[in-house]
Amino acid sequence: MRYAAAIESAMIERLKADRGFAGLLTKNPLHPHWQNEFWTFSVSYHTQRRWKT
């Protein structure tokens, strides 16, 4: 493990990479940790007309 860590450290230094990179490229949208609530509001026709003028 120390050998692999040394190689990784050398590559990070050589490539001037971000040491804080966690190695995760994507999030799994189906995992419960990433379930978000979206708060939206509806805009009435009257309100939309007022914004355009």
Secondary structure, DSSP 8 states (H G I E B T S, - for coil): -HHHHHHHHHHHHHHT--TT--S-----TTSGGG----------HHHHHHHH-
